[in-house]
Amino acid sequence: MSEPAIVTEDLTKRYGSIIAVRNLNLSVPRGAVFGFLGPNRAGKTTTIRLLLGLARPTAGRARVMGHDVVTARQMYLPQVGALVESPTFYPFLSGRDNLRVLAHTGGYPDEARVDEVLDITGLADRQRDRVRTYSLGMKQRLAVAATLLNRPQLLILDEPTNGLDPAGQAEVRALIRQLGQAGHTVFISSHLLHEIEQVCDRVAIIDKGELLREGRVSDLLGDLPTLRIEAEPIERAYAIVAGLDGLAPDRGSRGLAPESPYRGLAVERDGVNQIVVRAGRERAPEIVDALSSGRTRVYQVIVERETLEQVFLRITGAHREDDAEKSK
């Protein structure tokens, strides 16, 4: 198997007494669309600067496309396309002419490649219009087109939809999906969780420079969904479901049914006439049968899964609570 596109080993960056990145260990497989998540000042942009050789690690090491970021920048940078800050173009030139200028100054004046990246990013129809007439979403797609001029194997995008309206965000998300399907490795830094959930295979969550969780999106979201059940009378429904044989009780779970001789399902009240049950959809018929036999009226059962945003808030919230406890 080929070496991952990005590998970091205890990567650390200090600015005086401030630790921006702390002992970061990442592995980004080739061909993955990888989301790099964290709140503001989490260390995302600093990490990207380290990967691009724009900052030097204080400790640890990183390899990009198999090459060390400190000693072999010239070996891997030609294989990388990066969008780190808001793009700047000549507003009086067309989109095509802006790309031609960038291609010539970058040392790859290939007119055919300009045509290709315009087509890839969906700008071919507007290529001869001046950039000052472009929407924000079009300018961001033009920026991605610029990163593709050198035929990179790895794309590093820092907040690629920042400041865009919903239409512009959708345009860029669609482009990222297309690039991933074409075999590019895409490393996306973002704080917009809903878009990462839609486009990424794997994610890493960091806060205050520390890696909190890393893995496949499907794994982070969990294999076990919840069932939201609307029923009356709700007290009886709660007692019936709580007594069903299910998962081993976790007495630390909020809303778990009171002490019971059964290995009961985790269930909690939510609103006037709803309960939320930690169980897979295959348990729904059994639960509905039990409720019906127990003289309750069931109005609806909805299968819900935790969103990436909920996972993110839970993980980062727990991390900050731990930090607050340690500081006491």
Secondary structure, 3 states (H helix, E strand, C coil): CCCCCEEEEEEEEEECCEEEEEEEEEEECCCCEEEEECCCCCCHHHHHHHHCCCCCCCEEEEEECCEECCCCHHHHHHHEEEECCCCCCCCCCEHHHHHHHHHHHHCCCCHHHHHHHHHHCCCHHHCCCEHHHCCHHHHHHHHHHHHCCCCCCEEEEECCCCCCCHHHHHHHHHHHHHHHHCCCEEEEEECCHHHHHHHCCEEEEEECCEEEEEEEHHHHHCCCCEEEEEEECHHHHHHHHHCCECCCCCCCCCCCCCCCCCCECCEEECCCCEEEEECCHHHHHHHHHHHHHCCCEEEEEEEECCCHHHHHHHHHHHHHHHHHHHCC
